[in-house]
Every structure is written in C-alpha cells, then in structure tokens.
Amino acid sequence: MSCNLLILSYAFPPSVGGIETVSLVLARSFAQRGYDVTVATETGGDARDGEEPFRVVRRPGALRLIAAIRRAEIVLQSNISLRLGWPLWILFPRKPFVLVFHGPIARPDGRVAWQDRLKRALLGRPYFLSVSRYQAETIQPGSRVIRNPYDSETFRPLPQIERDQDLLFVGRLVTAKGVDTLLRAYAIVRKLRPKTTLAIVGAGPEEDALRTLAASLGIDPAAHFLGARQGDDLACVMNRHRILVVPSRSVPPEACPVVPVEAIACGCVPVASRMGGLPESVGEAGVLFEEGNAEELAGTLLGLLDAPEKLDAYRARAESHLRQFQIDTVIDAYEAHFAACRR
C-alpha cells in the first residue's frame, strides 16, 4: 500500500529526543516504501531538509496546515497536539487519522490540566495506538500497541571498535532522567573497582548541578561529560561501552524509550529503572533495578562488571528482543493499522 501520508510531529530534528528520532525513522521508511510523505512540525528549520526523501513543513500557519491535511490520504500523528491536529476535528472529520501515544496525557509533573482533559475528550475521533503495553493501560486498557522502531542501519555491532569502556548514560540532562542516582551509584562502584569508567552523553539544564554533584562525590575526574551525540557518532560510543545505564524516574514516566533498544543493537547491556515502559524496551536483554536506589544499582553494576559471562548471556538474547523493533516489522504493523483505519 502506498499513498499520500502526512506525519504530524510537534518535535522533529534538528531537535533531539525520542519523538524526533522515531518520527524521522518513520518518515524515511515510509518514503522508501513508496509513500509520498510530508512531515509537519513545530520545530524550526534545518538546512538538511532538502536531502531527505520527504517534504518538511515547519511551523505551518493555518492555511498551510489545512492544505497539507487536505492533500493527505492518511494522517499519522505522534502524540496528540491540538496546535497541529485541530483541522482533523473541525474541518476533516472523515480523514483517516492514526494517533500514536508516546507518553501520558498529562503535564510533565503528572498533573492533569484542562488541555489534557480536552485531549481525552477528543479520543473518539482518531484510530489510536500506544508504543507500549504500559502506555496503552494509561490511555485505554486493552488498546492496540505498536513498537517504536530503531535505525538498524546506524545502530549495529561495529567489530572494528574495541569495547574497552564500562558504563554509559545517554539522554537529556534533566531531573527526570535520574543521572544523580547514577553518579551516586558510580561513586560506590569506584570504591571497589577504581578503574571503572563512566561516560555521560547528553546536554541539558542540569549539567552544572550534575558536575557539582560529581565533584562532591569525588568522581569528577572519572565521570566524563561528552555532550550530545547522535547517529553514527552515538553508535560508535555505544559500541565502546559494556553497559548502558537508564536510571529514569517515574515522573514523568517513559512509555517505551528507544535508546535502550539502540544500545542493545550495538552490543550494550542495559541496566534500567523498573518503571513505565522501560521493562518493555529492555526485555530479557538487560537488567532492572528499583527506581532511585543507588545502592541496588551499584550492586547490579558490580555484579555484571565482575562477571563478563553474564553480559554475554544478555547479549545472546538481543536478536530475539530486537525483532519487534525492526523497522520492517513496525512498518508492516502500521500498514495493517492504516488499512483498518480506512475501512
């Protein structure tokens, strides 16, 4: 099946994040399957737009947005955005419309504001999906699930790179990501394994506070802040490390983050908080620990670093776990939902 497909993604590259990554992978993949793809986004311009096999409409005004929706045979929206999606309710109530939830309908701190109540009231209009079983239960128990795809051409084992580094974090440096828990756990690990390495990949408003915490714990020379990395550069970093640590907090919860999947594809073993959709991202290819528990995290990391055979056992489970996130598997599932939506 091929058609004119409009993807509404309020966040899109060059902005960095999960929604951005997934929307880009989907746009490229549908274009490769012969779809005429347009992306409409609230994110500002990127000089590389002309290099992609799809059109990008950035910060569209009302007339341009209406024109894009009118032209589309089917609309796919990442999370419910009233600013981008309002014509679908007011002007095009019969337009086939698939809405994919990547997070809860609430404010980042968990509050349910009037906008969230309005969004919930509008859920009768689209055919909607969730990226994890956890997410589906928060929206509508028993609703349909579709996985986030990852870029398997970029995130893959690179045998030419030596895996000579230990611990890695990848994500925005914000309170919700729990990097402070990782730093406290790392301080414990360093007392017993002084040569253990830690790299922190990402940028954000908490960087200065995290550097100060690292200094107070006496680990600032060893905890390396590498800044943001993407694409091939990030894949190389993941291939150098043994363990990816995902110490996220449950406010706001993560529905099904793609970073653990990318790391697994690169041969990293994820150690993640037992919260939200993280257990589904990690599956049997990694280990879970109690959210915010630095002592448990430290013990888990020491147990893995001191027993390489355990890391090998988790890596052996990667292939079967990754199948559900492979782009062809995900696009096939989307096409089945598109067909159902248009009946």
Secondary structure, DSSP 4 states (H G I P E B T S, - for coil): ---EEEEEESS-TTS-SHHHHHHHHHHHHHHHTT-EEEEEESS---GGGGGSSSEEEES--HHHHHHHHHH-SEEEEES--HHHHHHHHHT-TTS-EEEEESS-SS-TTS---HHHHHHHHTTTSSEEEESSHHHHHHHSTT--B-PPP--TTTSS--TTS---EEEEEES--SGGG-HHHHHHHHHHHHHH-TT--EEEE---TTHHHHHHHHHHTT-TTTEEEEE---HHHHHHHHHHEEEEEE---SSSPPSS-SHHHHHHHTTPEEEEESSTTHHHHHGGGSEEE-TT-HHHHHHHHHHHHT-HHHHHHHHHTHHHHHGGG-HHHHHHHHHHHHHHHT-
